[in-house]
Amino acid sequence: MTAPLARLMDVTKSFAGLERPALDSITATINAGRLTGIVGPDGAGKTTMIRLLTGLVQPDSGAVEVLGADAKTNPGAVQAAIGYMPQRFGLYEDLSVQENLDLYADLQGLSETERQASFDRLLDFTDLKPFRERLAGKLSGGMKQKLGLACALLRRPRLLLLDEPSVGVDPVSRRELWAMVRALVDPETAIVWSTSYLDEAERCDETLLLTHGQLLYTGPPAGLTERVRGRIFRLHPAAAEKRSVLQALESDPAIADAVLQGDSIRVMTRPDASPQTRVLQGASPAAPRFEDAFVDRLGGSHAGPSPLGEAMRTIAASDAPVIEARGLTKRFGDFVAAQDITFQVRPGEVFGLLGPNGAGKSTTFKMLCGLLTPSGGEGHVAGFDLRRAAPMARSRLGYMAQKFSLYSELSVRQNLEFFAGIYGLKGAHRRSRIDTMLDVFELGALAHRNAGTLSLGFKQRLALASALLHEPEALFLDEPTSGVDPLARREFWSHINALVKKNVAVLVTTHFMEEAEYCDRISLIYRARLVAEGSPDALKAQVRGADLPDPTMEDAFIRLIERNDAQRDAA
C-alpha cells in the first residue's frame, strides 16, 4: 500500500482569545491519487489544518508529516515541495497576469527554461493567455482564482493545497475550476480542497468533515450520505401554503430537517420516525445529499418557528410592489454595468438576483438600495423614487451587507444603538426595539462583547438585528449566509420566513444555489441584462431534457447562460 503524502497525528492547535481549540486531537491522512475535501463551516478549523500542512503554523501537540518531512522541524523542505493557494487572493492586483507569474517563478527559483515551459502550459490550462497583460485587480473573481491556481502549479507539486478556492465565485466559474483541478489528479499527486460548500464535498474522493475543531467524519462522501438513505422526502404543497407547511414541519418532533426546494419542501425524518408519519402523506422519496447527512450528524435542524414574527409589525397587504426596478441602467464611463433591468418584488415575496461575477447583479442591487445613482431608468422602494426621495426610500428598507459591515470595536449593544440612531428611533421606542432584538436573536448575554469577537453565526444575527430595528417594509440581503453551517443557515431563513408572513418584501443576491431555491422568484442577470425570470422550478423546467431529466438550480443557472451565449453568437 502506498504511504500517505501527508499525515496529521493527534494534532491540537489553539489560538489566544478563542474559547476552544481550532483543531482538537485530529488524526488524518492525505493519500496520493485522491482529491480530498476538508469540509465545514467558517470557524471549523479548515484553514488551520491547511496552514499546518504548509508548515506556516506549528501544532501545540501532535505531529504533521508532509512528503516525508516533519512540518515542524523542517518547514522549508515542505514549502519547497508543495503548491499552496491561500484563502485570500494572495497575488498582486497592481501587477499583470504575466508579472504575477514572473514574480512567483522568481520566488520559487525557476530557471528561464523551466519558467517559459511552465508559463505556456499554465496559461493554456487556465485559458488566461489572452489576458496575460491585464492587471490582476481587473480580473473577475473566477479569473483571479485561475491565476492563483496557476501560480501554485508552477513547479508541478505532488501535494496541492487549495484553501476555499471557490469562495465568492459564481457557479459557472466554480464548475470550470473544479474541472481544472480534477484534471490534475494522478496516481502520484494529492490535492486538498477546503470548502464550506457541502455540495462540493460530494465531488471529492475523500472528505474530512470538521466542525468546531472536531473531526466528525473521514472517508468517501457516499459513506456518510448513505446513512440517511430512505429518510429523505419531498412534499409538494400549494405555493401559497409552502411556508406555513414548512413551519409546521420544523415543529414536528418526527422531522429532523425541512427546507424549501423551489415549490416543494425537502424533508428528512428522524431515524426512529415512521416514514408514514401523517405530515408526509403524499410525499415522494428523494435521493440523499451530503448536506442531509451533515445535518443529521449534528443532530438535525432545530430552527423551529422564529420569534421574530412576534417582534415585527404586519405590513398592510397590497398589490403594489414594494421594490421596483423600471429600466434601471448604470454606466461607468463607456462601460455599461447594468442595462434596462426591470422587475418587481411584491409584499411577502422573496426575490433572488442571480448572475455570474461581473454580470451586473451587484450594481442593480446597490442602485435599489440607494447606494448607487442610476444612469437611467427608475428604482422605487415602498413607493419612493430613489432619484427624488432617496432618504425616504432608505428609511423604509433594511440592508444586510455581504461582508460583516458593523463596527468591530463597538459592543453588540453599541452597534444596535448606533443603527437605531441612524434610523431615527428615539426614547422608549428605541430602547424597546433594541431590547427586543437582543431577545429575539439571543444576543443579550453578548450585549457588552465587541462585535469583532463574535463567531460568524452571531455576527450574522447582529447584522440582521441591526437591519430590522426600524421594522422596514423591504429587506435587502447581499449573500447573507456565505460561509455559515447548514444549521445557522436554516435558523437565518426561519427568520426570513417569519418576515415574509408579515408581508415584508425580501431581495437577496447569492452564489449559493441551494439558497436560490428558497426564493419565490428569481431574475438571472448576465452581461448587464436580465436574461431569465421565474420561480426556481420554472427556471429548472426551461433546461429539463433527456440529458438532464432532473436539473438542479446550478444546472439551470449554467444552461441558461450557455443558451444566452449561443443566441448571441448566432445573432
C-alpha positions as CSV (number, residue, x, y, z in Angstrom):
1,M,0.0,0.0,0.0
2,T,1.3,3.5,-1.0
3,A,2.3,5.6,2.0
4,P,0.2,8.8,2.5
5,L,1.6,12.0,1.1
6,A,0.7,13.8,4.4
7,R,-0.4,12.8,7.9
8,L,-1.7,14.6,10.9
9,M,-1.2,12.6,14.1
10,D,-3.2,13.6,17.2
11,V,-2.8,17.3,16.3
12,T,-4.1,20.0,18.6
13,K,-3.8,23.7,17.8
14,S,-5.2,26.6,19.9
15,F,-5.1,30.4,19.4
16,A,-5.2,33.1,22.1
17,G,-8.6,34.6,22.6
18,L,-10.6,31.6,21.3
19,E,-12.7,29.6,23.7
20,R,-11.9,26.2,22.2
21,P,-9.0,24.8,20.2
22,A,-9.0,25.5,16.4
23,L,-8.2,21.8,16.0
24,D,-8.6,19.2,18.7
25,S,-6.8,15.9,18.6
26,I,-7.0,15.5,14.8
27,T,-5.7,12.4,13.1
28,A,-6.0,12.2,9.3
29,T,-4.2,11.2,6.2
30,I,-3.9,12.6,2.7
31,N,-3.4,10.0,0.0
32,A,-2.0,10.1,-3.5
33,G,-4.3,9.8,-6.4
34,R,-7.2,11.4,-4.4
35,L,-8.9,14.7,-4.2
36,T,-9.5,15.2,-0.5
37,G,-12.0,17.7,0.7
38,I,-11.6,19.5,4.1
39,V,-15.3,20.4,4.6
40,G,-17.0,22.5,7.2
41,P,-18.4,26.0,8.0
42,D,-16.3,29.1,8.8
43,G,-14.5,28.6,12.1
44,A,-14.5,24.8,11.8
45,G,-10.7,24.6,11.5
46,K,-10.2,24.2,7.8
47,T,-7.7,27.0,7.2
48,T,-5.8,26.0,10.4
49,M,-5.4,22.4,9.0
50,I,-4.2,23.7,5.6
51,R,-1.7,26.0,7.2
52,L,-0.4,23.2,9.4
53,L,0.2,21.1,6.2
54,T,2.1,24.0,4.7
55,G,4.4,24.4,7.8
56,L,3.3,28.0,8.2
57,V,1.6,27.1,11.6
58,Q,3.0,24.7,14.1
59,P,0.9,22.4,16.2
60,D,0.7,22.7,20.0
61,S,0.9,18.9,20.2
62,G,1.0,16.0,17.9
63,A,2.9,15.8,14.6
64,V,2.5,16.8,11.0
65,E,4.4,15.0,8.2
66,V,4.3,16.1,4.6
67,L,6.1,14.3,1.7
68,G,8.3,12.5,4.3
69,A,9.4,15.8,6.0
70,D,8.4,16.9,9.5
71,A,6.5,20.1,9.0
72,K,7.5,21.4,12.4
73,T,11.3,20.8,12.3
74,N,11.7,21.2,8.5
75,P,9.1,23.6,7.2
76,G,11.4,24.8,4.4
77,A,11.5,21.4,2.8
78,V,7.7,21.2,3.0
79,Q,7.2,24.6,1.5
80,A,9.6,23.9,-1.4
81,A,7.7,20.8,-2.4
82,I,4.1,21.7,-2.2
83,G,1.7,24.1,-4.1
84,Y,-0.4,26.4,-1.9
85,M,-3.3,28.7,-2.8
86,P,-4.4,30.7,0.2
87,Q,-8.0,31.6,1.0
88,R,-7.5,35.3,0.4
89,F,-6.4,36.4,-3.0
90,G,-2.6,36.2,-2.5
91,L,-1.5,37.9,-5.7
92,Y,-0.6,41.5,-6.5
93,E,-3.5,43.4,-8.0
94,D,-1.4,46.2,-9.5
95,L,0.7,43.6,-11.4
96,S,-0.4,42.0,-14.6
97,V,-1.1,38.3,-15.0
98,Q,2.3,37.7,-16.6
99,E,4.1,39.8,-13.9
100,N,2.5,37.8,-11.1
101,L,3.7,34.6,-12.8
102,D,7.2,36.1,-13.2
103,L,7.2,37.1,-9.5
104,Y,6.2,33.6,-8.3
105,A,8.7,32.0,-10.6
106,D,11.4,34.2,-9.1
107,L,10.3,33.2,-5.6
108,Q,10.4,29.5,-6.5
109,G,13.8,29.8,-8.3
110,L,12.7,28.6,-11.7
111,S,15.2,28.8,-14.4
112,E,14.4,30.7,-17.7
113,T,13.9,27.4,-19.5
114,E,11.7,26.0,-16.8
115,R,9.6,29.1,-16.4
116,Q,8.8,29.6,-20.1
117,A,7.6,26.0,-20.4
118,S,5.5,26.4,-17.2
119,F,4.0,29.7,-18.4
120,D,2.9,28.3,-21.7
121,R,1.4,25.2,-20.1
122,L,-0.4,27.1,-17.3
123,L,-1.7,29.9,-19.5
124,D,-3.2,27.4,-21.8
125,F,-4.6,25.3,-19.0
126,T,-6.3,28.3,-17.3
127,D,-7.4,30.0,-20.5
128,L,-5.6,33.1,-19.3
129,K,-3.3,33.6,-22.3
130,P,-5.5,36.3,-23.9
131,F,-5.3,38.2,-20.6
132,R,-1.6,37.9,-19.7
133,E,-1.2,41.8,-19.9
134,R,-4.3,42.5,-17.8
135,L,-3.8,43.7,-14.2
136,A,-4.8,41.1,-11.7
137,G,-7.1,43.6,-9.9
138,K,-9.1,43.9,-13.1
139,L,-9.8,40.2,-13.4
140,S,-13.2,38.6,-12.5
141,G,-13.4,36.5,-9.3
142,G,-13.1,33.3,-11.3
143,M,-10.2,34.5,-13.3
144,K,-8.3,35.6,-10.2
145,Q,-8.8,32.1,-8.8
146,K,-7.4,30.6,-12.0
147,L,-4.3,32.9,-11.8
148,G,-3.8,31.8,-8.1
149,L,-4.0,28.2,-9.2
150,A,-1.5,28.8,-12.0
151,C,1.0,30.3,-9.5
152,A,0.6,27.4,-7.2
153,L,1.3,24.9,-10.0
154,L,4.5,26.4,-11.4
155,R,6.6,23.5,-10.1
156,R,4.1,20.7,-10.7
157,P,3.8,19.9,-6.9
158,R,2.9,16.4,-5.7
159,L,0.7,18.0,-3.0
160,L,-1.5,20.9,-3.9
161,L,-3.3,22.7,-1.1
162,L,-6.3,24.9,-2.0
163,D,-7.9,26.9,0.8
164,E,-11.5,27.7,-0.1
165,P,-10.7,28.5,-3.8
166,S,-14.4,28.8,-4.7
167,V,-15.5,31.4,-2.2
168,G,-17.2,34.3,-3.9
169,V,-17.0,32.5,-7.3
170,D,-20.2,32.1,-9.4
171,P,-21.4,28.7,-10.4
172,V,-20.0,28.8,-13.9
173,S,-16.5,29.7,-12.8
174,R,-16.8,27.2,-9.9
175,R,-17.6,24.4,-12.3
176,E,-14.7,25.4,-14.5
177,L,-12.3,25.5,-11.5
178,W,-13.5,22.0,-10.4
179,A,-12.9,20.6,-13.9
180,M,-9.4,22.1,-13.9
181,V,-8.5,20.7,-10.5
182,R,-10.0,17.3,-11.2
183,A,-7.8,17.0,-14.3
184,L,-4.7,17.5,-12.1
185,V,-5.3,14.3,-10.1
186,D,-3.0,11.4,-10.9
187,P,-1.6,8.4,-9.1
188,E,1.4,10.4,-7.8
189,T,-0.4,13.6,-6.8
190,A,-2.7,14.6,-3.9
191,I,-5.0,17.6,-3.9
192,V,-6.6,19.1,-0.9
193,W,-9.6,21.4,-1.4
194,S,-11.1,23.1,1.6
195,T,-14.7,24.4,1.3
196,S,-17.8,25.4,3.3
197,Y,-20.0,24.3,0.3
198,L,-21.3,20.9,1.2
199,D,-22.3,20.2,-2.4
200,E,-18.6,20.4,-3.2
201,A,-17.9,17.6,-0.7
202,E,-19.8,15.2,-2.9
203,R,-17.3,15.8,-5.7
204,C,-14.4,14.7,-3.6
205,D,-12.9,11.3,-3.4
206,E,-12.4,11.6,0.4
207,T,-13.8,14.1,2.9
208,L,-12.6,15.3,6.3
209,L,-15.7,16.8,7.9
210,L,-14.9,19.4,10.6
211,T,-17.0,21.5,12.9
212,H,-15.7,23.5,15.9
213,G,-12.3,21.9,15.5
214,Q,-13.6,18.4,15.8
215,L,-13.3,15.7,13.0
216,L,-16.8,14.4,12.6
217,Y,-16.2,12.1,9.7
218,T,-13.4,10.9,7.4
219,G,-13.9,8.7,4.3
220,P,-15.7,8.8,1.0
221,P,-18.6,11.2,1.0
222,A,-21.0,8.5,0.0
223,G,-20.2,6.7,3.2
224,L,-21.9,9.5,5.2
225,T,-24.6,10.2,2.7
226,E,-25.8,6.5,2.7
227,R,-26.6,6.8,6.4
228,V,-29.7,8.9,5.7
229,R,-31.0,7.0,2.6
230,G,-34.7,6.1,2.9
231,R,-35.3,9.1,5.2
232,I,-35.4,11.9,2.6
233,F,-38.7,13.0,1.0
234,R,-40.2,15.8,-1.0
235,L,-43.6,17.4,-0.3
236,H,-45.5,19.5,-2.8
237,P,-47.8,21.8,-1.0
238,A,-49.7,24.6,-2.7
239,A,-47.4,27.6,-3.4
240,A,-49.3,29.9,-1.1
241,E,-49.0,27.4,1.8
242,K,-45.4,26.2,1.5
243,R,-44.0,28.4,4.2
244,S,-46.8,27.5,6.6
245,V,-46.3,23.8,5.9
246,L,-42.6,24.3,6.4
247,Q,-43.2,26.0,9.8
248,A,-45.3,23.0,10.9
249,L,-42.7,20.5,9.8
250,E,-40.0,22.4,11.7
251,S,-42.0,22.0,14.9
252,D,-42.7,18.2,14.3
253,P,-40.5,16.0,16.6
254,A,-40.5,13.3,13.9
255,I,-38.8,15.6,11.4
256,A,-35.0,16.1,11.6
257,D,-34.8,18.7,8.9
258,A,-37.1,20.6,6.5
259,V,-36.0,23.2,3.8
260,L,-37.6,24.8,0.8
261,Q,-36.6,23.5,-2.5
262,G,-38.3,25.6,-5.1
263,D,-42.0,25.0,-4.9
264,S,-41.5,21.8,-2.8
265,I,-40.2,21.1,0.7
266,R,-37.3,18.7,1.2
267,V,-37.8,16.7,4.4
268,M,-35.6,14.4,6.5
269,T,-37.2,12.2,9.1
270,R,-35.5,11.2,12.3
271,P,-34.0,7.7,12.5
272,D,-36.7,6.4,14.8
273,A,-39.6,8.0,13.0
274,S,-42.0,6.1,10.7
275,P,-41.9,7.3,7.1
276,Q,-45.7,7.0,7.1
277,T,-46.0,9.9,9.6
278,R,-49.1,11.9,8.9
279,V,-47.3,15.0,7.7
280,L,-45.6,13.0,4.9
281,Q,-48.8,11.8,3.3
282,G,-48.4,12.4,-0.4
283,A,-44.6,12.9,-0.2
284,S,-42.2,11.3,-2.7
285,P,-38.9,9.7,-1.8
286,A,-35.8,11.7,-2.7
287,A,-32.1,10.9,-3.1
288,P,-30.0,11.9,-0.1
289,R,-27.3,14.6,-0.3
290,F,-24.2,15.2,1.7
291,E,-25.8,18.2,3.4
292,D,-28.6,16.0,4.7
293,A,-26.1,13.6,6.2
294,F,-24.2,16.5,7.8
295,V,-27.3,18.0,9.4
296,D,-28.2,14.5,10.6
297,R,-24.7,14.1,12.1
298,L,-25.2,17.3,14.0
299,G,-28.5,16.0,15.5
300,G,-30.9,17.6,13.0
301,S,-32.1,21.1,12.5
302,H,-33.7,22.8,15.5
303,A,-34.7,26.1,13.8
304,G,-38.4,25.9,14.7
305,P,-40.7,28.9,14.3
306,S,-38.9,32.2,14.6
307,P,-39.8,34.5,17.4
308,L,-39.2,37.4,15.0
309,G,-42.7,37.1,13.8
310,E,-44.0,38.4,17.2
311,A,-41.4,41.2,17.2
312,M,-42.3,42.8,13.8
313,R,-45.3,44.7,12.7
314,T,-47.5,43.3,9.9
315,I,-47.2,45.3,6.7
316,A,-50.5,46.1,5.1
317,A,-51.3,43.7,2.3
318,S,-51.3,45.4,-1.1
319,D,-51.0,44.6,-4.8
320,A,-48.5,47.4,-5.2
321,P,-44.8,46.3,-5.5
322,V,-42.6,47.2,-2.5
323,I,-39.4,47.1,-4.6
324,E,-39.5,48.0,-8.3
325,A,-36.9,48.4,-11.0
326,R,-38.0,50.1,-14.2
327,G,-35.4,50.1,-16.9
328,L,-32.6,50.5,-14.4
329,T,-29.3,51.3,-16.2
330,K,-25.9,52.1,-14.8
331,R,-22.9,53.3,-16.8
332,F,-19.3,53.9,-15.6
333,G,-17.9,56.0,-18.5
334,D,-18.2,53.8,-21.6
335,F,-18.8,50.7,-19.6
336,V,-22.4,49.6,-19.1
337,A,-22.7,47.6,-15.8
338,A,-26.5,47.2,-15.9
339,Q,-28.9,47.9,-18.8
340,D,-32.7,48.1,-18.8
341,I,-33.3,46.0,-15.7
342,T,-37.0,45.6,-14.9
343,F,-38.7,43.6,-12.2
344,Q,-41.0,43.9,-9.1
345,V,-41.0,42.4,-5.6
346,R,-44.3,42.2,-4.0
347,P,-45.2,42.2,-0.3
348,G,-44.4,38.9,1.3
349,E,-42.2,37.7,-1.5
350,V,-38.6,36.6,-1.6
351,F,-37.0,37.6,-4.9
352,G,-33.5,36.5,-5.9
353,L,-30.9,38.2,-8.1
354,L,-28.5,35.7,-9.6
355,G,-25.7,36.1,-12.1
356,P,-22.0,35.4,-12.7
357,N,-19.3,37.6,-11.3
358,G,-19.4,40.9,-13.2
359,A,-22.8,40.3,-14.7
360,G,-24.4,43.4,-13.1
361,K,-26.5,42.0,-10.2
362,S,-24.5,43.8,-7.5
363,T,-24.8,47.0,-9.4
364,T,-28.6,46.5,-9.7
365,F,-28.8,45.6,-6.0
366,K,-26.8,48.8,-5.0
367,M,-29.0,51.0,-7.2
368,L,-32.1,49.7,-5.5
369,C,-30.6,50.2,-2.0
370,G,-29.8,53.8,-2.8
371,L,-26.0,53.2,-2.7
372,L,-25.6,53.9,-6.5
373,T,-27.3,56.6,-8.6
374,P,-28.8,55.1,-11.8
375,S,-27.7,56.5,-15.1
376,G,-31.1,55.7,-16.5
377,G,-34.4,54.2,-15.5
378,E,-36.1,54.3,-12.1
379,G,-35.9,52.5,-8.8
380,H,-38.7,52.6,-6.2
381,V,-38.8,51.3,-2.6
382,A,-42.1,51.5,-0.7
383,G,-43.4,53.9,-3.3
384,F,-40.5,56.3,-3.0
385,D,-38.4,57.2,-6.1
386,L,-34.7,56.6,-5.3
387,R,-33.7,59.5,-7.5
388,R,-36.0,62.1,-5.9
389,A,-36.6,60.8,-2.4
390,A,-33.6,58.6,-1.7
391,P,-33.6,59.3,2.1
392,M,-37.2,58.4,2.5
393,A,-36.7,55.2,0.4
394,R,-33.7,54.2,2.5
395,S,-35.6,54.8,5.7
396,R,-38.1,52.1,4.6
397,L,-35.6,49.4,3.8
398,G,-33.2,47.2,5.8
399,Y,-29.8,46.3,4.4
400,M,-27.5,43.4,5.3
401,A,-24.2,43.5,3.5
402,Q,-22.2,40.5,2.2
403,K,-19.2,41.3,4.4
404,F,-19.7,42.0,8.1
405,S,-20.3,45.7,7.9
406,L,-20.9,46.6,11.6
407,Y,-18.4,48.2,13.9
408,S,-16.0,45.5,15.3
409,E,-14.7,47.8,18.1
410,L,-18.2,48.6,19.4
411,S,-20.1,46.2,21.6
412,V,-23.2,44.4,20.4
413,R,-25.5,46.9,22.2
414,Q,-23.5,49.9,20.9
415,N,-23.9,48.7,17.3
416,L,-27.6,48.4,17.9
417,E,-27.7,51.9,19.5
418,F,-25.8,53.3,16.5
419,F,-28.1,51.9,13.9
420,A,-31.2,52.8,15.9
421,G,-29.9,56.4,15.8
422,I,-29.4,56.2,12.0
423,Y,-33.0,55.0,11.6
424,G,-34.3,57.8,13.8
425,L,-35.6,55.7,16.7
426,K,-35.9,57.7,19.9
427,G,-36.7,57.4,23.6
428,A,-38.7,54.5,25.0
429,H,-39.4,53.1,21.5
430,R,-35.7,53.0,20.7
431,R,-34.9,51.2,24.0
432,S,-37.7,48.7,23.4
433,R,-36.7,47.8,19.9
434,I,-33.0,47.2,21.0
435,D,-34.1,45.0,23.9
436,T,-36.5,43.1,21.6
437,M,-33.8,42.5,19.0
438,L,-31.4,41.3,21.7
439,D,-34.0,38.9,23.0
440,V,-35.2,37.6,19.6
441,F,-31.6,36.9,18.3
442,E,-30.4,35.6,21.7
443,L,-27.7,38.3,21.9
444,G,-28.5,39.5,25.5
445,A,-25.7,37.6,27.1
446,L,-23.3,39.0,24.5
447,A,-24.5,42.6,24.6
448,H,-21.3,44.0,26.1
449,R,-18.9,42.0,23.9
450,N,-17.2,43.7,21.0
451,A,-18.8,42.7,17.7
452,G,-15.5,41.8,16.2
453,T,-15.0,38.9,18.7
454,L,-18.3,37.2,17.8
455,S,-18.5,33.9,15.8
456,L,-19.7,34.2,12.2
457,G,-23.2,33.0,13.2
458,F,-23.6,35.6,15.9
459,K,-22.2,38.3,13.6
460,Q,-24.9,37.3,11.2
461,R,-27.6,37.5,13.9
462,L,-26.3,41.0,14.9
463,A,-26.3,42.2,11.2
464,L,-29.9,41.1,10.7
465,A,-31.0,42.5,14.0
466,S,-29.5,45.9,13.1
467,A,-31.2,45.8,9.7
468,L,-34.6,45.1,11.3
469,L,-34.6,47.6,14.2
470,H,-36.9,50.0,12.3
471,E,-39.3,47.3,11.0
472,P,-38.7,48.0,7.3
473,E,-41.1,47.1,4.5
474,A,-38.2,45.9,2.4
475,L,-35.1,43.8,3.3
476,F,-32.0,43.6,1.1
477,L,-29.7,40.7,1.7
478,D,-26.4,40.5,-0.1
479,E,-25.1,36.9,0.0
480,P,-26.3,36.7,3.6
481,T,-25.2,33.1,4.6
482,S,-21.8,32.8,2.9
483,G,-19.6,30.5,5.0
484,V,-22.1,29.6,7.7
485,D,-23.0,26.0,8.5
486,P,-26.3,24.5,7.4
487,L,-27.9,24.8,10.8
488,A,-27.1,28.5,11.0
489,R,-28.5,29.0,7.5
490,R,-31.7,27.2,8.4
491,E,-32.0,29.4,11.5
492,F,-31.4,32.5,9.4
493,W,-34.1,31.5,6.9
494,S,-36.6,30.7,9.6
495,H,-36.3,34.4,10.5
496,I,-36.8,35.4,6.8
497,N,-39.8,33.2,6.5
498,A,-41.3,34.9,9.6
499,L,-40.8,38.3,8.0
500,V,-42.4,37.1,4.7
501,K,-45.5,36.2,6.7
502,K,-45.5,39.8,7.9
503,N,-45.6,40.9,4.3
504,V,-42.0,42.2,4.2
505,A,-40.5,42.1,0.7
506,V,-37.1,40.5,0.5
507,L,-34.5,40.9,-2.2
508,V,-31.5,38.6,-2.0
509,T,-28.3,38.1,-4.0
510,T,-26.5,34.8,-3.7
511,H,-23.9,32.5,-5.4
512,F,-25.2,29.6,-3.3
513,M,-27.7,27.7,-5.5
514,E,-29.3,25.9,-2.6
515,E,-30.2,29.3,-1.2
516,A,-31.7,30.3,-4.5
517,E,-34.2,27.5,-4.1
518,Y,-35.6,29.4,-1.1
519,C,-36.8,32.3,-3.3
520,D,-40.3,32.6,-4.8
521,R,-39.0,34.2,-8.0
522,I,-35.6,34.8,-9.5
523,S,-34.1,37.1,-12.1
524,L,-30.9,35.9,-13.8
525,I,-28.7,38.8,-14.9
526,Y,-25.9,38.2,-17.5
527,R,-23.8,40.6,-19.5
528,A,-25.6,43.5,-17.8
529,R,-29.1,42.4,-18.9
530,L,-31.9,40.3,-17.4
531,V,-31.9,37.1,-19.4
532,A,-34.4,34.9,-17.5
533,E,-37.0,35.3,-14.8
534,G,-39.3,32.9,-13.0
535,S,-39.7,30.6,-10.0
536,P,-36.8,28.2,-9.3
537,D,-38.9,25.3,-10.6
538,A,-39.8,27.3,-13.7
539,L,-36.2,28.1,-14.5
540,K,-35.2,24.4,-14.0
541,A,-38.1,23.4,-16.3
542,Q,-36.6,25.5,-19.0
543,V,-33.5,23.3,-19.2
544,R,-35.0,19.9,-18.4
545,G,-34.4,17.4,-21.2
546,A,-33.4,13.8,-22.0
547,D,-29.8,14.6,-21.0
548,L,-30.9,16.5,-17.8
549,P,-34.1,14.9,-16.5
550,D,-33.9,16.4,-13.0
551,P,-31.8,19.6,-13.2
552,T,-30.5,21.3,-10.1
553,M,-30.6,25.1,-9.7
554,E,-26.9,25.1,-10.6
555,D,-27.7,23.2,-13.8
556,A,-30.3,25.8,-14.7
557,F,-28.0,28.7,-14.0
558,I,-25.3,27.3,-16.3
559,R,-27.5,26.1,-19.1
560,L,-29.4,29.4,-19.3
561,I,-26.2,31.3,-19.5
562,E,-24.8,28.9,-22.2
563,R,-28.1,29.3,-24.1
564,N,-27.8,33.1,-24.0
565,D,-24.2,32.9,-25.3
566,A,-25.3,30.6,-28.1
567,Q,-28.1,33.0,-29.1
568,R,-25.6,36.0,-29.1
569,D,-23.2,34.0,-31.3
570,A,-25.9,33.1,-33.7
571,A,-27.2,36.7,-34.0
